[in-house]
Amino acid sequence: MPTQVTHTFLGMPALVESKPMHDLLSMAERVARTKVAVLITGETGSGKELIARAIHHYSPRNSKPWVDVNCAALPEHLVESELFGYERGAFSGAATTKAGLFELANTGTLFLDEIGELDPRMQVKLLRVLDGTPYYRLGGVRKIDVDVRIVSATNLNLEEAVRTGRFRSDLYHRLSQIRLKVPPLRERPDDVAGLADLFLRQQDPRYCFSPEAIEALRGKYWAGNVRELRNLVSKSVIFADGFCIGPEDLAIAVESPGNAAEYQDSMVSLERLEKQTIFKALEQSSGHHQKAADLLGISRRTLSRRLKVYGTSETQETSVV
C-alpha cells in the first residue's frame, strides 16, 4: 500500500496516500519534463489546480513565472485584455499600458482554469496564440511573441461540448495533447484521513479527530470533494465542545448515492450541522453578524439568508443566541 507523502507545490500543500493519487502525481512528474500542453479534468474541488502546480514544480520551467487565471471569473469583455494586454488609450479607462497574462508567463507556465467557459470568439484568438502566432495587445502596433507552457483545467465534458458546437474541436485537441483526470475524493478514501488532519492542523493544531470521526469521514460520499472536506473540518472546529472531534460533532450520516432515504437522512444531518455551526459562531461573536460571518468564512449576505431560513430576523442582531 502506498505510504503517506506530503508535498508543497508553489506554496500549496498536498498530502497523498492513495494509489490513484500516487499514480497521478507520477504521471504529472513525467509529463512535466516535456513541452506538451496538458488538460486536467475532474469534478469541482477534486484538486485540479494542485496537479497543475505539480506540473510546473517538476518542469524545467520551475524557476520561471507561474501565472494562473480562472477563465470563468473574468467578465467576458475583459478576457481579451487580461490575456493579451492593452496599450494606453486602447479604450476608455486604459490610462497606462498593461502586459497581458501571456507576457507575464513568458518562459514559464500559464494555467487556464475552467477553460470550457471561454466564449467562441476568444477560443479562436487563443488557438492562434497557442499555435505560435504572435499577437497584438489591444490597441497595439507591435506584435508580441511569447514562449509559454499551457496547462488548462475543466470540470466540463469538453468532448460533449465539441459535439454540440460549444467548444472548438481544434482548440480541444491543441489543449489536450496530454490529458490527466483527477479522481473524485470518494474514489480515494485512503486520502481522507490525512487530508482531514492536514486541514485541522491548519485550522487549529490543538484539535484532533477521534478514530470514530475518521471512520465517519472515510465513509462519507464526498459530493463536493476536497473542498467539501476542508469546509467541514473548518466547521467542526467551531462546532466541537472539546479539542477531540467526534462523529457527533461532525453530525455526518454516511450516504449512498444509490439509497435515496439514506441520502436524505444525511442531508438532514448536514443541515442540522450547518444550523448549529452558524449559531455557535453567533454565540462566539456575541450575536454580531459580520464577526460571525468572518468566523464561518462566508459573506454577511449569505449569513442573513440562512438566518431567514431558520426564521431568525436580520434585525435581531444581538438576540439570536
C-alpha atoms as a printed R data frame, in Angstrom:
    type eleno elety resid chain resno       x      y       z
1   ATOM     1    CA   MET     A     1   0.000  0.000   0.000
2   ATOM     2    CA   PRO     A     2   1.399  3.474  -0.841
3   ATOM     3    CA   THR     A     3   2.742  5.458   2.093
4   ATOM     4    CA   GLN     A     4   1.638  8.944   3.041
5   ATOM     5    CA   VAL     A     5   3.677 11.610   1.263
6   ATOM     6    CA   THR     A     6   3.393 15.352   1.781
7   ATOM     7    CA   HIS     A     7   4.464 17.763  -0.953
8   ATOM     8    CA   THR     A     8   4.279 21.506  -1.358
9   ATOM     9    CA   PHE     A     9   3.693 22.826  -4.858
10  ATOM    10    CA   LEU     A    10   4.094 26.610  -5.197
11  ATOM    11    CA   GLY     A    11   3.037 27.059  -1.598
12  ATOM    12    CA   MET     A    12   0.064 24.682  -1.827
13  ATOM    13    CA   PRO     A    13   0.420 21.654   0.488
14  ATOM    14    CA   ALA     A    14  -0.511 18.253  -0.925
15  ATOM    15    CA   LEU     A    15  -0.951 15.112   1.126
16  ATOM    16    CA   VAL     A    16  -1.073 11.912  -0.899
17  ATOM    17    CA   GLU     A    17  -1.682  8.412   0.399
18  ATOM    18    CA   SER     A    18  -3.989  6.656  -2.084
19  ATOM    19    CA   LYS     A    19  -2.692  4.713  -5.063
20  ATOM    20    CA   PRO     A    20  -4.756  6.714  -7.609
21  ATOM    21    CA   MET     A    21  -3.156  9.981  -6.478
22  ATOM    22    CA   HIS     A    22   0.331  8.466  -6.271
23  ATOM    23    CA   ASP     A    23  -0.099  7.278  -9.848
24  ATOM    24    CA   LEU     A    24  -1.458 10.650 -10.979
25  ATOM    25    CA   LEU     A    25   1.417 12.596  -9.435
26  ATOM    26    CA   SER     A    26   3.907 10.197 -11.012
27  ATOM    27    CA   MET     A    27   2.308 10.829 -14.396
28  ATOM    28    CA   ALA     A    28   2.299 14.594 -13.759
29  ATOM    29    CA   GLU     A    29   6.006 14.454 -12.965
30  ATOM    30    CA   ARG     A    30   6.668 12.541 -16.178
31  ATOM    31    CA   VAL     A    31   4.738 14.889 -18.483
32  ATOM    32    CA   ALA     A    32   6.185 17.927 -16.691
33  ATOM    33    CA   ARG     A    33   9.551 17.249 -18.310
34  ATOM    34    CA   THR     A    34   8.034 17.713 -21.782
35  ATOM    35    CA   LYS     A    35   6.670 20.805 -23.544
36  ATOM    36    CA   VAL     A    36   3.235 19.413 -24.384
37  ATOM    37    CA   ALA     A    37   0.010 21.148 -23.398
38  ATOM    38    CA   VAL     A    38  -1.841 19.369 -20.592
39  ATOM    39    CA   LEU     A    39  -5.594 19.320 -19.989
40  ATOM    40    CA   ILE     A    40  -6.612 18.380 -16.437
41  ATOM    41    CA   THR     A    41 -10.174 17.165 -15.961
42  ATOM    42    CA   GLY     A    42 -12.154 16.324 -12.869
43  ATOM    43    CA   GLU     A    43 -15.020 17.375 -10.664
44  ATOM    44    CA   THR     A    44 -15.127 20.739  -8.918
45  ATOM    45    CA   GLY     A    45 -12.987 20.725  -5.793
46  ATOM    46    CA   SER     A    46 -11.144 17.495  -6.622
47  ATOM    47    CA   GLY     A    47  -7.668 19.078  -6.823
48  ATOM    48    CA   LYS     A    48  -7.074 20.049 -10.459
49  ATOM    49    CA   GLU     A    49  -5.095 23.170  -9.550
50  ATOM    50    CA   LEU     A    50  -2.826 21.087  -7.320
51  ATOM    51    CA   ILE     A    51  -1.901 18.861 -10.277
52  ATOM    52    CA   ALA     A    52  -1.310 21.931 -12.458
53  ATOM    53    CA   ARG     A    53   1.048 23.352  -9.845
54  ATOM    54    CA   ALA     A    54   2.806 19.995  -9.590
55  ATOM    55    CA   ILE     A    55   3.449 20.034 -13.345
56  ATOM    56    CA   HIS     A    56   5.118 23.439 -13.087
57  ATOM    57    CA   HIS     A    57   7.033 22.348  -9.972
58  ATOM    58    CA   TYR     A    58   8.524 19.313 -11.710
59  ATOM    59    CA   SER     A    59   9.141 21.028 -15.055
60  ATOM    60    CA   PRO     A    60  12.383 22.641 -16.303
61  ATOM    61    CA   ARG     A    61  10.452 25.936 -16.082
62  ATOM    62    CA   ASN     A    62  10.024 25.742 -12.294
63  ATOM    63    CA   SER     A    63  12.250 28.787 -11.710
64  ATOM    64    CA   LYS     A    64  10.271 30.782 -14.285
65  ATOM    65    CA   PRO     A    65   6.895 32.524 -13.860
66  ATOM    66    CA   TRP     A    66   3.758 30.679 -12.824
67  ATOM    67    CA   VAL     A    67   0.598 32.571 -13.807
68  ATOM    68    CA   ASP     A    68  -2.927 31.283 -13.211
69  ATOM    69    CA   VAL     A    69  -6.307 32.633 -14.243
70  ATOM    70    CA   ASN     A    70  -9.862 31.414 -13.746
71  ATOM    71    CA   CYS     A    71 -11.495 31.937 -17.133
72  ATOM    72    CA   ALA     A    72 -14.995 31.764 -15.635
73  ATOM    73    CA   ALA     A    73 -14.215 34.558 -13.168
74  ATOM    74    CA   LEU     A    74 -13.290 37.088 -15.859
75  ATOM    75    CA   PRO     A    75 -16.097 39.247 -17.280
76  ATOM    76    CA   GLU     A    76 -16.468 38.465 -20.982
77  ATOM    77    CA   HIS     A    77 -15.449 41.981 -22.066
78  ATOM    78    CA   LEU     A    78 -12.207 41.761 -20.055
79  ATOM    79    CA   VAL     A    79 -10.952 38.331 -21.124
80  ATOM    80    CA   GLU     A    80  -9.023 39.574 -24.168
81  ATOM    81    CA   SER     A    81  -7.376 42.492 -22.375
82  ATOM    82    CA   GLU     A    82  -6.400 40.264 -19.420
83  ATOM    83    CA   LEU     A    83  -4.892 37.543 -21.583
84  ATOM    84    CA   PHE     A    84  -3.211 39.705 -24.199
85  ATOM    85    CA   GLY     A    85  -2.820 43.097 -22.539
86  ATOM    86    CA   TYR     A    86  -3.526 46.558 -23.881
87  ATOM    87    CA   GLU     A    87  -1.840 49.817 -24.815
88  ATOM    88    CA   ARG     A    88  -2.501 53.143 -23.204
89  ATOM    89    CA   GLY     A    89  -5.611 54.711 -24.700
90  ATOM    90    CA   ALA     A    90  -6.836 51.436 -26.237
91  ATOM    91    CA   PHE     A    91 -10.224 52.003 -24.612
92  ATOM    92    CA   SER     A    92 -11.866 54.273 -22.086
93  ATOM    93    CA   GLY     A    93 -10.053 53.894 -18.763
94  ATOM    94    CA   ALA     A    94  -6.827 52.482 -20.244
95  ATOM    95    CA   ALA     A    95  -4.583 55.126 -18.666
96  ATOM    96    CA   THR     A    96  -1.417 53.020 -18.881
97  ATOM    97    CA   THR     A    97  -0.041 50.153 -20.914
98  ATOM    98    CA   LYS     A    98  -0.629 46.754 -19.350
99  ATOM    99    CA   ALA     A    99   1.074 43.459 -20.187
100 ATOM   100    CA   GLY     A   100  -1.261 40.506 -20.603
101 ATOM   101    CA   LEU     A   101  -1.055 37.211 -18.759
102 ATOM   102    CA   PHE     A   102   0.699 35.555 -21.694
103 ATOM   103    CA   GLU     A   103   3.505 38.111 -21.445
104 ATOM   104    CA   LEU     A   104   3.693 37.766 -17.672
105 ATOM   105    CA   ALA     A   105   4.031 33.987 -18.064
106 ATOM   106    CA   ASN     A   106   6.711 34.210 -20.764
107 ATOM   107    CA   THR     A   107   9.272 31.349 -20.408
108 ATOM   108    CA   GLY     A   108   7.070 29.868 -17.664
109 ATOM   109    CA   THR     A   109   3.636 28.259 -17.258
110 ATOM   110    CA   LEU     A   110   0.172 29.723 -17.809
111 ATOM   111    CA   PHE     A   111  -2.637 27.837 -16.068
112 ATOM   112    CA   LEU     A   112  -6.062 28.397 -17.647
113 ATOM   113    CA   ASP     A   113  -8.603 27.133 -15.139
114 ATOM   114    CA   GLU     A   114 -12.206 26.468 -16.225
115 ATOM   115    CA   ILE     A   115 -11.141 26.717 -19.862
116 ATOM   116    CA   GLY     A   116 -14.517 25.383 -21.011
117 ATOM   117    CA   GLU     A   117 -16.132 28.712 -20.076
118 ATOM   118    CA   LEU     A   118 -14.365 30.690 -22.818
119 ATOM   119    CA   ASP     A   119 -16.708 32.194 -25.411
120 ATOM   120    CA   PRO     A   120 -16.267 31.132 -29.086
121 ATOM   121    CA   ARG     A   121 -14.623 34.407 -30.144
122 ATOM   122    CA   MET     A   122 -11.896 34.067 -27.532
123 ATOM   123    CA   GLN     A   123 -11.435 30.401 -28.397
124 ATOM   124    CA   VAL     A   124 -10.358 31.449 -31.898
125 ATOM   125    CA   LYS     A   125  -7.852 34.021 -30.618
126 ATOM   126    CA   LEU     A   126  -6.466 31.635 -28.038
127 ATOM   127    CA   LEU     A   127  -5.955 28.921 -30.645
128 ATOM   128    CA   ARG     A   128  -3.906 31.268 -32.850
129 ATOM   129    CA   VAL     A   129  -1.593 32.151 -29.978
130 ATOM   130    CA   LEU     A   130  -1.222 28.515 -28.923
131 ATOM   131    CA   ASP     A   131  -0.239 27.682 -32.491
132 ATOM   132    CA   GLY     A   132   2.665 30.109 -32.126
133 ATOM   133    CA   THR     A   133   1.201 33.119 -33.958
134 ATOM   134    CA   PRO     A   134   2.453 36.433 -32.496
135 ATOM   135    CA   TYR     A   135  -0.338 38.735 -31.361
136 ATOM   136    CA   TYR     A   136  -1.033 42.403 -30.683
137 ATOM   137    CA   ARG     A   137  -2.015 43.932 -27.398
138 ATOM   138    CA   LEU     A   138  -5.361 45.693 -27.624
139 ATOM   139    CA   GLY     A   139  -4.656 48.965 -29.416
140 ATOM   140    CA   GLY     A   140  -1.085 47.892 -30.111
141 ATOM   141    CA   VAL     A   141   1.016 48.110 -33.266
142 ATOM   142    CA   ARG     A   142   3.868 45.834 -32.188
143 ATOM   143    CA   LYS     A   143   3.496 42.062 -32.293
144 ATOM   144    CA   ILE     A   144   4.169 40.109 -29.101
145 ATOM   145    CA   ASP     A   145   5.859 36.714 -29.289
146 ATOM   146    CA   VAL     A   146   5.914 34.526 -26.173
147 ATOM   147    CA   ASP     A   147   7.182 31.123 -25.070
148 ATOM   148    CA   VAL     A   148   4.592 29.738 -22.644
149 ATOM   149    CA   ARG     A   149   3.764 26.238 -21.421
150 ATOM   150    CA   ILE     A   150  -0.045 25.875 -21.296
151 ATOM   151    CA   VAL     A   151  -1.804 23.830 -18.638
152 ATOM   152    CA   SER     A   152  -5.601 24.034 -18.575
153 ATOM   153    CA   ALA     A   153  -8.366 22.520 -16.488
154 ATOM   154    CA   THR     A   154 -12.110 21.977 -16.671
155 ATOM   155    CA   ASN     A   155 -14.915 20.250 -14.817
156 ATOM   156    CA   LEU     A   156 -16.938 20.107 -18.033
157 ATOM   157    CA   ASN     A   157 -17.098 17.319 -20.580
158 ATOM   158    CA   LEU     A   158 -15.265 19.109 -23.391
159 ATOM   159    CA   GLU     A   159 -15.754 16.213 -25.795
160 ATOM   160    CA   GLU     A   160 -19.509 16.670 -25.414
161 ATOM   161    CA   ALA     A   161 -19.058 20.440 -25.762
162 ATOM   162    CA   VAL     A   162 -17.225 19.831 -29.035
163 ATOM   163    CA   ARG     A   163 -20.031 17.597 -30.303
164 ATOM   164    CA   THR     A   164 -22.641 20.255 -29.508
165 ATOM   165    CA   GLY     A   165 -20.599 23.065 -31.037
166 ATOM   166    CA   ARG     A   166 -19.926 24.913 -27.763
167 ATOM   167    CA   PHE     A   167 -16.176 24.289 -27.893
168 ATOM   168    CA   ARG     A   168 -13.871 24.231 -30.915
169 ATOM   169    CA   SER     A   169 -12.522 20.787 -31.737
170 ATOM   170    CA   ASP     A   170  -9.170 22.182 -32.951
171 ATOM   171    CA   LEU     A   171  -8.668 24.066 -29.682
172 ATOM   172    CA   TYR     A   172  -9.661 20.999 -27.676
173 ATOM   173    CA   HIS     A   173  -7.060 18.849 -29.441
174 ATOM   174    CA   ARG     A   174  -4.446 21.598 -29.060
175 ATOM   175    CA   LEU     A   175  -5.058 21.820 -25.301
176 ATOM   176    CA   SER     A   176  -5.309 18.071 -24.638
177 ATOM   177    CA   GLN     A   177  -2.047 16.758 -26.050
178 ATOM   178    CA   ILE     A   178  -1.847 15.046 -22.674
179 ATOM   179    CA   ARG     A   179  -4.975 14.579 -20.581
180 ATOM   180    CA   LEU     A   180  -4.882 13.903 -16.849
181 ATOM   181    CA   LYS     A   181  -8.021 13.070 -14.862
182 ATOM   182    CA   VAL     A   182  -8.182 13.783 -11.141
183 ATOM   183    CA   PRO     A   183 -10.312 11.133  -9.397
184 ATOM   184    CA   PRO     A   184 -13.018 12.387  -7.015
185 ATOM   185    CA   LEU     A   185 -12.294 12.080  -3.309
186 ATOM   186    CA   ARG     A   186 -14.934  9.361  -2.846
187 ATOM   187    CA   GLU     A   187 -12.828  7.117  -5.122
188 ATOM   188    CA   ARG     A   188  -9.723  7.558  -2.948
189 ATOM   189    CA   PRO     A   189 -10.825  7.168   0.688
190 ATOM   190    CA   ASP     A   190  -7.235  6.489   1.745
191 ATOM   191    CA   ASP     A   191  -6.569 10.217   1.281
192 ATOM   192    CA   VAL     A   192  -9.407 11.373   3.551
193 ATOM   193    CA   ALA     A   193  -7.809 10.917   6.982
194 ATOM   194    CA   GLY     A   194  -4.545 12.582   6.055
195 ATOM   195    CA   LEU     A   195  -6.232 15.494   4.329
196 ATOM   196    CA   ALA     A   196  -8.616 15.977   7.252
197 ATOM   197    CA   ASP     A   197  -5.679 16.056   9.691
198 ATOM   198    CA   LEU     A   198  -3.818 18.499   7.439
199 ATOM   199    CA   PHE     A   199  -6.803 20.869   7.262
200 ATOM   200    CA   LEU     A   200  -7.361 20.529  11.007
201 ATOM   201    CA   ARG     A   201  -3.737 21.489  11.770
202 ATOM   202    CA   GLN     A   202  -4.104 24.494   9.504
203 ATOM   203    CA   GLN     A   203  -7.301 25.489  11.295
204 ATOM   204    CA   ASP     A   204  -6.147 24.917  14.894
205 ATOM   205    CA   PRO     A   205  -3.328 22.493  15.867
206 ATOM   206    CA   ARG     A   206  -4.852 21.941  19.311
207 ATOM   207    CA   TYR     A   207  -7.641 19.821  17.816
208 ATOM   208    CA   CYS     A   208  -7.646 16.178  16.744
209 ATOM   209    CA   PHE     A   209 -10.150 13.657  15.352
210 ATOM   210    CA   SER     A   210 -11.266 10.584  17.263
211 ATOM   211    CA   PRO     A   211 -10.880  7.238  15.436
212 ATOM   212    CA   GLU     A   212 -14.675  7.101  15.128
213 ATOM   213    CA   ALA     A   213 -14.735 10.531  13.487
214 ATOM   214    CA   ILE     A   214 -12.085  9.449  10.991
215 ATOM   215    CA   GLU     A   215 -14.184  6.417  10.071
216 ATOM   216    CA   ALA     A   216 -17.210  8.642   9.598
217 ATOM   217    CA   LEU     A   217 -15.202 10.931   7.307
218 ATOM   218    CA   ARG     A   218 -13.847  7.994   5.311
219 ATOM   219    CA   GLY     A   219 -17.356  6.661   4.771
220 ATOM   220    CA   LYS     A   220 -18.885  9.907   3.574
221 ATOM   221    CA   TYR     A   221 -19.893 10.314  -0.077
222 ATOM   222    CA   TRP     A   222 -17.890 13.474  -0.819
223 ATOM   223    CA   ALA     A   223 -20.005 15.132  -3.498
224 ATOM   224    CA   GLY     A   224 -18.005 18.349  -3.048
225 ATOM   225    CA   ASN     A   225 -14.645 16.554  -2.962
226 ATOM   226    CA   VAL     A   226 -11.618 18.030  -1.169
227 ATOM   227    CA   ARG     A   227 -13.228 21.457  -0.944
228 ATOM   228    CA   GLU     A   228 -16.194 19.996   0.936
229 ATOM   229    CA   LEU     A   229 -13.852 18.142   3.300
230 ATOM   230    CA   ARG     A   230 -11.905 21.334   4.045
231 ATOM   231    CA   ASN     A   231 -15.122 23.252   4.753
232 ATOM   232    CA   LEU     A   232 -16.455 20.522   7.031
233 ATOM   233    CA   VAL     A   233 -13.202 20.419   9.006
234 ATOM   234    CA   SER     A   234 -13.351 24.190   9.477
235 ATOM   235    CA   LYS     A   235 -16.937 23.994  10.719
236 ATOM   236    CA   SER     A   236 -16.189 21.087  13.046
237 ATOM   237    CA   VAL     A   237 -13.697 23.217  14.968
238 ATOM   238    CA   ILE     A   238 -16.429 25.758  15.653
239 ATOM   239    CA   PHE     A   239 -18.959 23.079  16.494
240 ATOM   240    CA   ALA     A   240 -16.863 20.840  18.748
241 ATOM   241    CA   ASP     A   241 -17.293 21.106  22.529
242 ATOM   242    CA   GLY     A   242 -13.746 19.911  23.205
243 ATOM   243    CA   PHE     A   243 -10.448 19.539  21.385
244 ATOM   244    CA   CYS     A   244 -11.168 15.942  20.320
245 ATOM   245    CA   ILE     A   245 -13.687 15.982  17.477
246 ATOM   246    CA   GLY     A   246 -16.034 13.008  17.467
247 ATOM   247    CA   PRO     A   247 -18.654 11.802  14.990
248 ATOM   248    CA   GLU     A   248 -21.366 13.557  16.981
249 ATOM   249    CA   ASP     A   249 -19.538 16.841  16.284
250 ATOM   250    CA   LEU     A   250 -19.328 16.096  12.589
251 ATOM   251    CA   ALA     A   251 -23.013 15.116  12.514
252 ATOM   252    CA   ILE     A   252 -22.366 13.001   9.435
253 ATOM   253    CA   ALA     A   253 -24.610 10.146   8.343
254 ATOM   254    CA   VAL     A   254 -22.833  8.119   5.666
255 ATOM   255    CA   GLU     A   255 -24.831  8.483   2.487
256 ATOM   256    CA   SER     A   256 -25.017  6.218  -0.503
257 ATOM   257    CA   PRO     A   257 -25.885  7.690  -3.913
258 ATOM   258    CA   GLY     A   258 -27.988  4.616  -4.581
259 ATOM   259    CA   ASN     A   259 -30.087  4.906  -1.441
260 ATOM   260    CA   ALA     A   260 -32.437  7.897  -1.544
261 ATOM   261    CA   ALA     A   261 -33.703  7.513   2.031
262 ATOM   262    CA   GLU     A   262 -30.208  7.254   3.473
263 ATOM   263    CA   TYR     A   263 -29.070 10.189   1.356
264 ATOM   264    CA   GLN     A   264 -31.994 12.276   2.644
265 ATOM   265    CA   ASP     A   265 -31.105 11.378   6.230
266 ATOM   266    CA   SER     A   266 -27.595 12.621   5.558
267 ATOM   267    CA   MET     A   267 -28.849 15.893   4.118
268 ATOM   268    CA   VAL     A   268 -30.935 16.439   7.237
269 ATOM   269    CA   SER     A   269 -27.865 15.788   9.408
270 ATOM   270    CA   LEU     A   270 -25.744 18.191   7.388
271 ATOM   271    CA   GLU     A   271 -28.441 20.871   7.523
272 ATOM   272    CA   ARG     A   272 -28.582 20.419  11.295
273 ATOM   273    CA   LEU     A   273 -24.784 20.725  11.432
274 ATOM   274    CA   GLU     A   274 -24.922 23.910   9.393
275 ATOM   275    CA   LYS     A   275 -27.540 25.470  11.672
276 ATOM   276    CA   GLN     A   276 -25.673 24.506  14.835
277 ATOM   277    CA   THR     A   277 -22.393 25.783  13.383
278 ATOM   278    CA   ILE     A   278 -23.921 29.148  12.483
279 ATOM   279    CA   PHE     A   279 -25.489 29.594  15.910
280 ATOM   280    CA   LYS     A   280 -22.234 28.583  17.586
281 ATOM   281    CA   ALA     A   281 -20.416 31.281  15.582
282 ATOM   282    CA   LEU     A   282 -23.070 33.828  16.586
283 ATOM   283    CA   GLU     A   283 -22.589 32.840  20.204
284 ATOM   284    CA   GLN     A   284 -18.824 33.252  19.936
285 ATOM   285    CA   SER     A   285 -19.261 36.680  18.313
286 ATOM   286    CA   SER     A   286 -21.852 37.835  20.885
287 ATOM   287    CA   GLY     A   287 -24.513 37.959  18.198
288 ATOM   288    CA   HIS     A   288 -22.519 40.222  15.833
289 ATOM   289    CA   HIS     A   289 -23.421 39.091  12.316
290 ATOM   290    CA   GLN     A   290 -20.340 40.375  10.491
291 ATOM   291    CA   LYS     A   291 -17.972 38.801  13.026
292 ATOM   292    CA   ALA     A   292 -19.915 35.534  12.844
293 ATOM   293    CA   ALA     A   293 -19.774 35.578   9.041
294 ATOM   294    CA   ASP     A   294 -15.990 36.126   9.213
295 ATOM   295    CA   LEU     A   295 -15.639 33.139  11.567
296 ATOM   296    CA   LEU     A   296 -17.634 30.978   9.179
297 ATOM   297    CA   GLY     A   297 -15.796 32.186   6.078
298 ATOM   298    CA   ILE     A   298 -18.990 33.375   4.395
299 ATOM   299    CA   SER     A   299 -20.418 36.751   3.472
300 ATOM   300    CA   ARG     A   300 -22.826 38.573   5.755
301 ATOM   301    CA   ARG     A   301 -25.419 38.378   2.973
302 ATOM   302    CA   THR     A   302 -25.149 34.582   2.953
303 ATOM   303    CA   LEU     A   303 -25.445 34.506   6.743
304 ATOM   304    CA   SER     A   304 -28.565 36.685   6.575
305 ATOM   305    CA   ARG     A   305 -30.162 34.354   4.023
306 ATOM   306    CA   ARG     A   306 -29.506 31.316   6.213
307 ATOM   307    CA   LEU     A   307 -30.912 33.055   9.292
308 ATOM   308    CA   LYS     A   308 -34.098 33.842   7.383
309 ATOM   309    CA   VAL     A   309 -34.402 30.145   6.539
310 ATOM   310    CA   TYR     A   310 -34.143 29.412  10.258
311 ATOM   311    CA   GLY     A   311 -36.833 32.026  10.977
312 ATOM   312    CA   THR     A   312 -34.396 34.414  12.635
313 ATOM   313    CA   SER     A   313 -34.744 38.067  11.646
314 ATOM   314    CA   GLU     A   314 -31.769 40.097  10.452
315 ATOM   315    CA   THR     A   315 -32.865 42.853  12.818
316 ATOM   316    CA   GLN     A   316 -32.343 40.608  15.852
317 ATOM   317    CA   GLU     A   317 -28.602 41.060  15.693
318 ATOM   318    CA   THR     A   318 -27.938 40.863  19.413
319 ATOM   319    CA   SER     A   319 -30.684 38.452  20.437
320 ATOM   320    CA   VAL     A   320 -30.388 35.488  18.097
321 ATOM   321    CA   VAL     A   321 -28.424 33.298  20.532
